Each structure stands twice: as C-alpha cells, then as structure tokens.
Amino acid sequence: MIFKKHDINHFYVGELYIGSPLGIVQKKTITYKDLKKLEKALGPKEHAVMNGAIVFEETTKGTILNLRKCRIFDGPLLTIFYYDGQDFLCLHNGKSYQTDGTEFCRNLYPLSTLLPSLGFQFAEEITFRQAKAIFTRLFHGRYQYPNDMTMYPLDDFYIGKIKLLAYNKLHYSSDVPIHYILKQSDAKKVASFSRTDLEEEFKYYYEEYECLFLHHGDQYYNLHNYQKYDDLDMPPVSLKNQLEESAPEELTLTKALKLYQGVKR
C-alpha cells in the first residue's frame, strides 16, 4: 500500500482536532479551575502518535472547549490527509476522519495548491511516503530554487506586503498551512494587528509580512509561500529600484531572493 501511487489531487493539508472527553459537561457551571485541570490532564499523549504533524499553537490562544461535542481540544495539529472519496486518512497516524464528529479535520487545502508552481515540477501521482516527504519539506524546512535556471526580467520583481489571518475569537484560522509556510520562510514579519467585526462582534487578529514577488502573467507570485495574488495590500516597490545600477537585467528566482535579502528593510 505504501508504494501504491495516488492522484496528487487526493491529498490535502489541514487541521486535525483530537480531543479528550469532557467529564464535567454535566455541571451547570464550568469554572476556570475546571478548565485548568482539564488542560493539565490533556498533555501530549495524542500528539506523540502524530509522527511529523505540527502543533500550530499560534491559532490557539488557550484551550478550546466544545460543549456540543463534549470534548476539549488543546489545539489543532497541522497534518496531511489522503481523501478516498469518503474519509480523510491522516498519514501521520493512520486513522480516518471526517469534517465533523468528536474528532475532526477542517480547513483542508489540496496539497497541489501549496506547492511551488514555478521552479519545480511535481509528479501527478505520488505514494503515501512521498506525500509525507513533501509535507516535511514544506513545513519542517522550506523549498529553494537551486536547480531552476529559468531567467526572469529584473523589472518583474517587486517587494510587497500581505496580511494573513492568525486567529479569531473562536481560535480558528483559515490560513494555517499558508501561514506556516510563510513563517518558516525568510519573509519579514512587519506587523501584528486586530480588527473588530461589529456585526459579528468578533475580533480578528492578523499578521503582516513583507515578501518578494514575481509579477507573472496578471498575478503576483510570492517566492516565500508559493501563492499567487491578484493584488497586494499596498502598492509594491520595484526590486530594481532598491539595487545598485550594476544589477543584472535578468535573474533566476534564487538570485532574486539573494538580492532581496540584501535590501530587505
């Protein structure tokens, strides 16, 4: 089974919530002391079996209590799944999940949408072992572009900023995989801020990063998290204007990133 190849579009990266039963749910009033006891009791036992999964603590400012499911969760795990048409098989613990239930997965991104679309070519079919290796490369390290010798005009490289949702009042973020790839990169975090939705009465917390982009087609390709954007949060600054006059007129992606590191503000 581990050597059988599967369509890469059947693999997803997302959050997995594994909780512990909430024994005090029958109590009329759940005190702060009760919650602290439960937090202490949870521990890392369920995380130990997640060989290679990641605890993404930035999205969980404290323990998540779900009375409807009678479970308590100490934060999502970032992991990789294979979707067989019915269930999502977690490749880090071999168990199957759905998007609802006492243990569940959510915010699922197709693996193919998280991979670099420039500078790499990925197989259309991969094994479970290869899928886990790609996950490790994406989230425990970062992709580089050492073997890509494609040249791009210097005029097409820009320095710009993007913001990502870090978490909200319910501790959930919809950008966890993209956020984590960006966090692992050498992009510069320039700000953290919050906004309140008066209609929903929710406060949303964001993080803003400065990144290097390639204007490719009609979009901006982010060299740090491999995503494409139609527009950036602020008008981008030309990389060329930040370099010495002797800079080459054409660059590889690797060379552009090196030059960007020299001018990053």
C-alpha positions in Angstrom: 0.0 0.0 0.0 2.8 2.4 0.9 4.3 2.0 -2.6 1.0 2.4 -4.5 0.7 5.8 -6.3 -2.3 8.0 -6.0 -3.5 11.2 -7.7 -1.8 14.1 -6.1 -5.1 15.9 -6.1 -6.5 13.5 -3.5 -4.0 14.7 -0.9 -4.9 17.5 1.5 -3.2 19.5 4.2 -5.2 20.8 7.1 -6.0 20.9 10.8 -6.8 17.9 12.8 -8.6 18.2 16.2 -8.1 15.3 18.6 -9.7 16.0 21.9 -10.3 14.3 25.2 -13.8 13.6 26.7 -15.2 16.4 28.8 -16.3 14.7 32.0 -17.6 17.9 33.6 -20.1 18.7 30.9 -23.0 17.9 33.2 -22.0 20.6 35.6 -24.2 23.7 35.4 -21.2 26.0 35.8 -17.8 25.2 34.4 -15.2 27.1 36.4 -11.8 28.4 35.4 -10.3 25.9 37.8 -12.1 23.1 36.0 -10.6 24.2 32.7 -7.1 24.4 34.1 -7.4 20.9 35.4 -8.5 19.6 32.0 -5.7 21.5 30.3 -3.2 19.8 32.6 -4.8 16.4 32.1 -4.7 16.6 28.3 -0.9 16.6 27.8 0.8 15.5 24.6 -0.4 11.9 24.5 -2.3 12.3 21.3 0.4 14.3 19.7 3.0 11.6 20.2 1.4 9.4 17.6 1.4 12.2 15.1 4.8 11.4 13.6 5.6 14.6 11.7 2.4 16.5 12.4 2.8 20.0 13.7 1.1 21.7 16.7 0.2 25.1 15.4 0.0 27.0 18.6 -0.4 30.4 17.1 -4.0 29.7 16.3 -5.0 28.5 19.7 -4.7 31.1 22.4 -5.6 28.7 25.1 -7.7 25.5 25.3 -10.7 25.1 23.0 -13.8 24.0 24.8 -16.6 22.4 22.7 -19.7 21.7 24.8 -21.7 20.4 21.9 -19.2 17.7 21.1 -18.5 17.1 24.8 -14.8 17.4 24.0 -11.9 19.6 24.9 -9.1 20.4 22.4 -5.7 21.7 23.1 -5.1 23.0 19.6 -5.1 21.8 16.1 -2.5 19.6 14.5 -1.3 20.5 11.0 -1.1 17.3 9.1 -1.6 15.7 5.7 -4.6 13.6 4.6 -5.5 11.3 1.8 -9.1 11.6 0.7 -10.6 8.2 -0.5 -13.9 9.7 -1.5 -15.5 9.2 1.9 -13.0 9.7 4.7 -9.8 11.7 5.2 -6.9 9.3 6.1 -4.3 11.0 8.3 -0.9 9.9 7.0 0.7 10.7 10.4 -1.3 8.3 12.5 -3.2 6.0 10.0 -6.6 6.9 11.3 -9.6 8.2 9.2 -11.6 11.4 10.0 -14.4 13.5 8.6 -15.0 17.2 8.8 -17.4 16.7 11.7 -17.5 14.5 14.7 -15.9 14.1 18.1 -12.5 14.2 16.4 -12.5 16.0 13.1 -10.5 17.8 10.4 -11.1 21.3 8.9 -9.6 24.0 6.7 -8.4 21.5 4.2 -6.1 22.7 1.3 -5.3 20.5 -1.7 -1.6 19.7 -1.5 -1.2 20.8 -5.1 -2.2 24.3 -4.2 0.5 24.7 -1.6 3.4 23.6 -3.8 5.7 25.9 -5.7 4.2 26.5 -9.2 7.5 28.0 -10.5 10.9 26.4 -10.4 9.6 22.9 -9.6 7.8 20.1 -11.4 5.8 17.6 -9.3 4.5 14.2 -10.3 0.8 13.8 -10.9 0.8 10.6 -8.9 2.7 10.0 -5.6 2.8 7.4 -2.9 1.9 8.0 0.8 5.6 8.0 1.6 6.3 10.7 -1.0 3.3 12.7 0.2 4.7 12.7 3.8 8.1 13.7 2.5 6.6 16.7 0.6 4.8 17.7 3.8 8.1 17.5 5.7 9.8 19.6 3.1 7.1 22.2 3.1 6.5 22.6 6.9 9.7 21.4 8.6 12.0 23.2 6.2 11.4 25.2 3.0 11.7 24.7 -0.7 14.5 26.5 -2.5 15.1 27.0 -6.2 18.7 25.8 -6.6 18.2 23.8 -9.8 15.9 26.2 -11.7 17.9 28.2 -14.2 15.0 30.0 -15.7 15.7 33.7 -16.1 13.1 36.4 -15.4 13.4 40.1 -16.1 14.5 42.2 -13.1 11.7 44.6 -13.8 9.2 41.9 -12.9 10.4 41.5 -9.3 8.6 43.5 -6.6 8.8 43.9 -2.8 5.3 44.0 -1.3 3.2 43.2 1.8 0.4 40.7 2.5 -1.6 40.0 5.7 -2.9 36.7 6.9 -5.5 35.8 9.5 -3.7 34.5 12.6 -6.7 33.6 14.7 -10.1 35.0 15.8 -12.3 34.9 18.9 -13.0 31.2 18.4 -9.3 30.5 18.0 -9.8 29.4 14.4 -7.7 30.5 11.4 -8.4 29.6 7.8 -4.9 30.3 6.6 -2.9 27.8 8.7 -0.9 26.0 6.0 -0.1 29.1 4.1 0.7 31.0 7.3 3.0 28.3 8.5 5.0 28.1 5.2 5.4 31.8 5.3 6.5 31.7 8.9 9.1 29.1 8.1 10.5 31.2 5.2 12.8 34.2 5.4 9.9 36.6 4.8 9.9 39.5 7.2 7.1 39.8 9.7 6.4 43.6 9.9 3.2 43.9 11.9 0.5 42.3 14.0 -2.9 43.9 14.5 -6.5 43.2 15.1 -9.8 44.3 13.6 -13.3 44.0 15.1 -16.3 43.0 13.0 -19.1 45.0 14.7 -21.9 42.9 13.1 -20.4 39.6 14.2 -18.9 41.0 17.4 -15.7 39.1 16.6 -12.2 40.4 16.8 -9.8 39.1 14.1 -6.0 39.1 14.6 -3.7 39.4 11.6 0.0 39.2 10.9 1.6 41.2 8.0 4.7 40.1 6.1 7.0 41.7 3.6 7.8 39.4 0.8 9.4 39.2 -2.7 7.0 38.8 -5.6 7.4 38.0 -9.2 4.8 39.7 -11.4 4.0 36.7 -13.6 1.1 36.9 -16.0 -1.6 39.0 -14.4 -0.7 38.0 -10.8 2.0 38.4 -8.2 3.8 35.1 -7.3 5.1 35.1 -3.7 8.5 33.5 -3.7 8.1 32.8 0.1 4.8 30.9 0.2 4.3 30.0 -3.4 0.9 31.6 -3.6 -0.5 33.9 -6.4 -2.2 37.1 -5.6 -4.2 39.4 -7.9 -3.4 42.4 -5.8 -1.2 43.3 -2.8 -2.2 45.1 0.4 -0.1 48.2 -0.7 1.4 49.2 -4.0 4.6 47.1 -4.4 8.1 48.6 -4.7 10.3 47.6 -7.6 13.2 45.4 -6.6 15.3 47.1 -9.3 14.9 50.5 -7.6 16.4 49.1 -4.4 19.6 47.7 -6.1 22.8 49.0 -7.4 22.9 50.1 -11.0 25.2 47.1 -11.8 22.4 44.6 -11.0 21.8 42.1 -13.9 18.7 42.7 -16.1 17.6 39.1 -15.8 17.6 36.9 -12.7 16.8 33.4 -11.5 14.5 33.0 -8.6 17.4 32.0 -6.4 19.4 35.1 -7.4 16.4 37.4 -6.9 15.9 36.1 -3.3 19.6 36.6 -2.5 19.5 40.2 -3.8 16.2 40.8 -1.8 17.9 39.7 1.4 20.5 42.4 0.8 17.9 45.2 0.6 15.2 43.9 3.0 14.1 46.8 5.2 
